[in-house]
């Protein structure tokens, strides 16, 4: 097995040049190495630099904690390394906060994920505007992306507001606080195409939740100078043009209608589409990410925390502030790393229903009301390998608990320790991925969150950067033109190519490409059929046939790539897999890499 090396501090030899590899320098320091006049050449011919002397005096100077990508790597021996991540010469390089540098060969890698760097001080750019959450579906459902919008003054026409939302059937929620400059009665105005509703200081002042061409609505409320109050604006786009603008008329001798300025808006913290600004629970390197919903269907707004261990007994109390004591549901996700190889059985004590997936295989399913214990069949797991885990539960009425155990033939049942869990990133953070969305699934089990740029009878070209070269159609299993629940996707019949329409109908036929906005489907019985593309939910080309691959690569947009080989170099991961040949993925676009068992 290849070995990793550790060396600290970095020493510049008296002759023969610098020991620091240019590819390993943080971006700011790499630039300084070639342009900083502090470099001097001693008589011996070697380099000695004031910059290197600083490294020797302060090892943390190596790791610029607020600008360089941070990550966590687990190796085959079970050790964890966290710090600044760099990719060079076929190695993953980690430099921790003490300046200790570790170079890890690819074949020693078990898992890698980007993590948030130490928090930087707030800047003016972060303290003004509104927190915007963009949803890919009506009713604030589907995939969500967050950002800070300086003001609400958008005319997207027939385009999409952000990639990859789509131009129609999306929803947006803006939240934060507004600070009035003077006291008095304020008129708030919206111009929207389509629906809009506005709350100021917890009071609804505009309610125009209808399909409409660009139209104005207005509402009035009294506010006090300098007293910030909550503001929330919700908007949906049905079809066609998309416009939303938010104004106010400030009381005074010559009132005018103006877009609410950025300086009077405060966004709060970026997080998940939340019931409140605060996210409960502290971040932890161990545990599972828990998404708590105020319904039993795992839908809608959530509050996110990291639960360190699955030993939760809320009795008849609410699990978190802002979550119901009854009629709630939770989804926990992350990675499970067993300390020893063996056949593991999983056991649950639950009130009410639960289901569990290990390595994307459902191993327990008791989705029903009641108080009970349940166990799985044995699952073969290897020591040190990180397996995806997903645990779901719902609470109906009365008591609520969720406890998860494991056992092996030579080891009694015990609660799964928190150290065996690694949480997924929170939605909106680096690495956050969602369930089935629009995109393309390949026969080898990969899923690309990309839109179709071109489709003919032999190749598929996708949008996005980075994206692979055109994909041969024989490698493509399905093309999703809209998000689809796992349960509905599972009902697609094996060995039946064609198009599932948005109304639920299925049109049989082999795909022959897209021409003038219509999907061409050819069948023996019906010949060539032309189906309008905007009516298609899923295009089925063939059945998935996942083969064994060595790595799963997760991108920040949620794409998952299954590959047999990869090479880190020059700040990128290079792929040579069939279908991904020549694709190089920049470090900043990665979320995680997991070694398959």
Residue pairs with C-beta under 8 A, 6 or more apart in sequence:
1 76
1 107
1 108
2 105
2 107
2 108
3 105
3 108
4 75
4 102
4 103
4 104
4 105
4 108
5 102
5 103
6 100
6 101
6 102
7 101
8 59
8 98
8 99
8 100
8 101
9 55
9 56
9 59
9 99
10 19
10 20
10 52
10 55
10 56
10 62
10 101
11 19
11 56
12 18
12 19
12 20
12 46
12 47
12 48
12 49
12 52
13 19
13 46
14 42
14 44
14 46
14 48
15 44
15 45
15 46
16 45
16 46
17 46
17 47
18 33
18 47
18 49
18 52
20 33
20 52
21 88
21 89
22 30
22 33
23 86
23 88
23 89
23 569
23 570
23 571
24 86
24 88
24 93
24 101
25 33
26 62
26 63
26 64
26 67
26 68
26 84
26 86
27 67
27 68
28 64
28 67
29 51
29 62
29 64
32 51
33 39
33 49
33 51
36 49
36 51
38 49
38 50
38 51
39 47
39 49
39 51
40 47
40 48
40 49
41 47
42 48
54 61
55 61
55 62
55 99
58 99
59 98
59 99
59 100
60 97
60 98
60 99
61 99
62 84
62 95
62 99
62 101
63 83
63 84
63 95
63 96
63 97
63 99
64 84
65 84
65 97
65 117
65 118
66 117
66 118
66 120
68 84
68 85
68 86
68 117
69 84
69 85
69 86
69 114
69 117
69 587
69 588
70 82
70 83
70 84
70 85
70 114
70 115
70 116
70 117
71 82
71 83
71 85
71 94
71 112
71 113
71 114
71 115
72 80
72 81
72 82
72 112
72 113
72 115
72 285
73 80
73 81
73 82
73 85
73 92
73 94
73 104
73 109
73 111
73 112
74 80
74 81
74 109
74 110
74 111
74 112
74 337
74 384
74 386
75 81
75 104
75 108
75 109
75 110
76 108
76 109
76 110
76 384
77 384
78 337
78 339
78 383
78 384
80 285
81 94
81 96
81 102
81 104
82 94
82 96
82 115
82 285
83 94
83 95
83 96
83 97
84 94
84 95
85 92
85 93
85 94
85 112
85 114
85 587
86 93
86 95
86 571
86 587
87 93
87 568
87 569
87 570
87 571
87 572
87 573
87 587
88 568
88 569
88 570
88 571
89 569
90 105
90 106
90 567
90 568
90 569
91 103
91 104
91 105
91 106
91 568
92 103
92 104
92 105
92 106
92 109
92 112
92 568
93 101
93 102
93 103
93 104
94 101
94 102
94 104
95 101
95 102
96 102
106 566
106 567
106 568
109 593
109 595
110 337
110 384
110 385
110 386
110 594
110 595
111 335
111 337
111 386
111 422
111 592
111 593
111 594
111 595
112 590
112 592
112 593
112 594
113 422
113 425
113 431
113 591
113 592
113 593
114 425
114 430
114 431
114 556
114 590
114 591
114 592
115 425
115 430
116 283
116 429
116 430
125 148
126 148
126 267
127 266
127 267
128 150
128 262
128 263
128 265
128 266
128 267
129 148
129 149
129 150
129 151
129 176
129 262
129 265
129 266
129 267
130 148
130 149
130 151
130 152
130 174
130 175
130 176
130 231
130 233
130 265
130 267
131 146
131 148
131 174
131 175
131 176
131 267
131 268
131 269
131 270
132 146
132 147
132 148
132 149
132 172
132 173
132 174
133 140
133 144
133 145
133 146
133 172
133 173
133 174
133 175
133 273
134 144
134 145
134 146
134 147
134 161
134 162
134 165
134 170
134 171
134 172
135 141
135 142
135 143
135 144
135 170
135 171
135 172
135 173
135 273
136 142
136 143
136 144
136 164
136 165
136 166
136 170
136 437
136 438
136 483
137 169
137 170
137 171
137 482
137 483
138 169
138 170
138 171
138 236
139 171
140 171
140 173
140 234
140 273
140 300
140 301
141 171
141 299
141 300
142 437
142 483
143 434
143 437
143 483
143 558
144 272
144 273
144 427
144 428
145 162
145 165
145 428
146 270
146 271
146 272
146 273
146 427
146 428
147 162
147 270
148 267
148 270
149 174
150 262
150 265
151 246
151 259
151 260
151 261
151 262
151 265
152 174
152 233
152 244
152 245
152 246
152 259
152 260
153 245
153 246
153 259
154 161
154 242
154 243
154 244
154 245
155 242
155 243
155 245
156 167
156 237
156 242
156 243
157 241
157 242
158 167
158 240
158 241
158 242
159 167
159 242
160 166
160 167
160 170
161 170
161 172
161 242
163 463
163 464
164 438
164 449
164 450
164 451
164 463
164 464
164 557
166 438
167 237
167 242
168 237
168 238
168 239
168 240
168 242
169 237
169 238
169 239
170 236
170 237
171 234
171 235
171 236
171 237
172 234
172 235
172 236
172 244
173 232
173 233
173 234
173 235
173 273
174 231
174 232
174 233
174 234
174 235
174 246
175 230
175 231
175 232
175 267
175 268
175 277
176 230
176 231
176 265
176 266
176 267
176 268
177 228
177 229
177 230
177 231
177 265
177 266
177 268
178 200
178 228
178 229
178 231
178 260
178 264
178 265
178 266
179 226
179 227
179 228
179 264
179 265
179 266
180 186
180 223
180 224
180 225
180 226
180 227
180 229
180 250
180 264
181 225
181 226
181 250
181 264
182 225
182 250
182 251
182 252
183 223
183 224
183 225
183 251
184 222
184 223
184 250
184 251
184 252
185 220
185 221
185 222
185 251
186 200
186 220
186 221
186 222
186 223
186 248
186 249
186 250
186 251
187 218
187 219
187 220
187 248
187 249
187 255
187 257
188 198
188 200
188 205
188 206
188 218
188 219
188 220
188 221
188 246
188 247
188 248
189 216
189 217
189 218
189 246
189 247
189 248
189 249
189 257
190 196
190 198
190 206
190 208
190 216
190 217
190 218
190 233
190 244
190 245
190 246
190 247
191 214
191 215
191 216
191 243
191 244
191 245
191 247
192 208
192 212
192 214
192 215
192 217
192 235
192 243
192 244
192 245
193 212
193 213
193 214
193 215
193 237
193 240
193 241
193 242
193 243
193 244
194 210
194 211
194 212
194 236
194 237
194 238
194 242
195 208
195 209
195 210
195 211
195 212
195 235
195 236
195 238
196 206
196 208
196 209
196 217
196 233
196 234
196 235
196 244
197 204
197 206
197 207
197 208
197 209
197 233
197 234
198 204
198 205
198 206
198 219
198 231
198 232
198 233
198 234
198 246
199 205
199 230
199 231
199 232
199 233
200 219
200 221
200 223
200 229
200 230
200 231
201 221
201 223
201 229
201 230
201 231
202 229
202 230
203 221
204 219
205 219
205 220
205 221
206 217
206 218
206 219
208 215
208 217
209 236
211 238
213 241
214 241
214 243
223 229
228 266
231 265
233 244
233 246
235 244
245 259
246 259
246 260
247 257
247 258
247 259
247 260
248 257
248 258
248 260
249 255
249 256
249 257
249 258
250 256
250 258
268 277
269 277
269 278
269 279
270 428
271 277
271 279
271 304
271 426
271 427
271 428
272 279
272 291
272 302
272 303
272 304
272 426
272 427
272 428
273 301
273 302
273 427
274 301
274 302
274 303
274 304
275 294
275 301
275 302
275 303
275 322
275 323
276 303
276 321
276 322
279 303
279 304
279 305
279 426
280 303
280 305
280 320
280 321
280 322
281 290
281 304
281 305
281 306
281 307
282 306
283 306
284 306
284 308
284 418
284 423
285 422
286 308
286 418
286 419
286 420
286 421
286 422
286 423
287 306
287 307
287 308
287 309
287 334
287 418
287 421
287 423
288 306
288 307
288 310
288 332
288 333
288 334
288 389
288 391
288 421
288 423
288 424
289 304
289 305
289 306
289 332
289 333
289 334
289 423
289 424
289 425
289 426
290 304
290 305
290 306
290 307
290 330
290 331
290 332
291 298
291 302
291 303
291 304
291 330
291 331
291 332
291 333
291 427
292 302
292 303
292 304
292 305
292 319
292 320
292 323
292 328
292 329
292 330
293 299
293 300
293 301
293 302
293 328
293 329
293 330
293 331
294 300
294 301
294 323
294 324
294 327
294 328
295 327
295 328
295 329
296 327
296 328
296 329
296 394
296 395
296 396
297 329
297 394
298 329
298 331
298 392
298 394
302 427
303 320
303 322
303 323
304 426
304 427
305 320
306 423
307 332
308 418
308 421
309 415
309 416
309 417
309 418
309 421
310 332
310 391
310 402
310 403
310 404
310 415
310 416
311 403
311 404
311 415
312 319
312 401
312 402
312 403
313 400
313 401
313 403
314 325
314 399
314 400
314 401
315 399
315 400
315 401
316 325
316 398
316 399
316 400
317 325
318 324
318 325
318 328
319 328
319 330
319 400
325 400
326 395
326 396
326 397
326 398
326 400
327 395
327 396
327 397
328 394
328 395
328 400
329 392
329 393
329 394
329 395
330 392
330 393
330 394
330 402
331 390
331 391
331 392
332 389
332 390
332 391
332 392
333 388
333 389
333 390
333 391
333 423
333 424
334 388
334 389
334 421
334 422
334 423
334 424
335 386
335 387
335 388
335 389
335 421
335 422
335 424
335 594
336 358
336 381
336 386
336 387
336 388
336 389
336 416
336 420
336 421
337 384
337 385
337 386
337 387
337 420
337 421
337 422
338 344
338 381
338 382
338 383
338 384
338 385
338 387
338 420
339 383
339 420
340 383
340 408
341 381
341 382
341 383
342 380
342 381
342 408
342 409
342 410
342 411
343 378
343 379
343 380
343 381
343 408
343 409
344 378
344 379
344 380
344 381
344 406
344 407
344 408
345 375
345 376
345 377
345 378
345 379
345 406
345 407
345 408
346 356
346 358
346 363
346 364
346 375
346 376
346 379
346 404
346 405
346 406
347 373
347 374
347 375
347 376
347 404
347 405
347 406
347 407
347 413
348 354
348 356
348 364
348 366
348 373
348 374
348 375
348 402
348 403
348 404
348 405
349 373
349 401
349 402
349 403
349 405
350 366
350 371
350 372
350 373
350 374
350 393
350 401
350 402
350 403
351 370
351 371
351 372
351 395
351 398
351 399
351 400
351 401
352 368
352 369
352 370
352 371
352 393
352 394
352 395
352 396
352 400
353 366
353 367
353 368
353 369
353 370
353 393
353 394
354 364
354 366
354 367
354 374
354 391
354 392
354 393
354 402
355 362
355 364
355 365
355 366
355 367
355 391
355 392
356 362
356 363
356 364
356 365
356 376
356 389
356 390
356 391
356 392
356 404
357 363
357 388
357 389
357 390
357 391
358 379
358 381
358 387
358 388
358 389
359 379
359 387
359 388
359 597
360 388
361 379
363 376
363 377
363 379
364 374
364 375
364 376
366 372
366 374
367 394
369 396
371 399
381 387
381 597
382 597
385 595
385 596
385 597
386 422
386 594
386 595
387 597
388 594
389 421
391 402
391 404
393 402
403 415
404 415
404 416
405 413
405 414
405 415
405 416
406 413
406 414
406 416
407 413
407 414
424 431
424 432
424 433
425 431
425 432
425 591
426 432
427 434
430 556
430 591
431 554
431 556
431 591
431 592
432 556
432 558
432 591
433 554
433 558
433 560
433 591
434 558
435 485
435 486
436 447
436 480
436 483
436 484
436 485
436 486
436 489
437 449
437 480
437 483
437 558
438 449
438 451
438 480
438 481
438 482
438 483
439 447
439 448
439 449
439 450
439 451
439 479
439 480
439 558
439 559
440 447
440 448
440 450
440 452
440 460
440 462
440 471
440 476
440 478
440 479
440 480
441 447
441 448
441 476
441 477
441 478
441 480
441 544
442 448
442 471
442 475
442 476
442 477
442 544
442 579
443 474
443 475
443 476
443 477
443 542
443 543
443 544
443 545
443 546
444 475
444 545
444 546
444 547
444 549
444 562
444 579
445 544
445 546
445 547
445 549
445 562
446 559
446 560
446 561
446 562
446 579
447 558
447 559
447 560
448 462
448 467
448 468
448 559
448 561
449 464
449 555
449 557
449 558
449 559
450 462
450 463
450 464
450 467
450 559
451 462
451 463
451 464
452 460
452 461
452 462
452 463
452 479
452 481
452 514
453 461
453 462
453 463
454 460
454 461
454 470
454 514
455 461
455 479
455 511
455 513
455 514
456 513
456 514
457 473
457 511
457 512
457 513
458 472
458 473
459 470
459 471
459 472
459 473
460 470
460 471
460 472
460 473
460 476
460 479
461 470
461 471
462 468
462 471
464 557
466 583
466 584
466 585
466 586
466 589
467 583
468 579
468 580
468 581
468 582
468 583
469 581
469 582
469 583
471 579
472 579
473 511
473 541
474 542
475 578
475 579
476 541
476 542
477 540
477 541
477 542
477 543
477 544
477 545
478 492
478 538
478 539
478 540
478 541
478 544
479 538
479 539
479 541
480 537
480 538
481 533
481 536
481 537
481 538
481 539
482 502
482 537
484 537
484 538
489 538
492 500
492 538
492 540
494 543
495 543
496 506
496 508
496 540
497 508
497 509
497 510
497 511
497 540
497 541
497 542
498 506
498 507
498 508
498 509
498 521
498 523
498 540
499 506
499 507
499 509
499 519
499 521
499 531
499 536
499 538
499 539
499 540
500 506
500 536
500 537
500 538
500 539
500 540
501 507
501 531
501 535
501 536
501 537
502 535
502 536
502 537
503 535
507 521
507 529
507 531
508 521
508 523
508 525
508 526
509 521
509 522
509 523
509 526
509 529
510 521
510 522
510 523
510 541
511 519
511 520
511 521
511 539
511 541
512 520
512 521
512 522
512 528
513 519
513 520
514 520
514 533
515 530
517 532
517 533
517 534
518 530
518 531
518 532
518 533
519 530
519 531
519 532
519 533
519 536
519 539
520 528
520 529
520 530
521 528
521 529
521 530
521 531
522 528
522 529
523 529
546 562
548 596
549 562
549 563
549 564
549 577
549 596
550 563
550 564
550 565
550 595
550 596
551 562
551 563
551 564
551 565
551 566
551 593
551 594
551 595
551 596
552 560
552 561
552 562
552 563
552 593
552 594
552 596
553 560
553 561
553 562
553 563
553 566
553 573
553 575
553 585
553 590
553 592
553 593
554 560
554 561
554 590
554 591
554 592
554 593
554 594
555 561
555 585
555 589
555 590
555 591
556 588
556 589
556 590
556 591
557 589
561 575
561 577
561 580
562 596
563 575
563 577
563 580
564 577
565 575
565 576
565 577
566 573
566 574
566 575
566 593
567 573
567 574
567 576
568 574
571 586
571 587
572 584
572 585
572 586
572 587
573 584
573 585
573 587
573 590
573 593
574 583
574 584
574 585
575 581
575 582
575 583
575 584
575 585
576 582
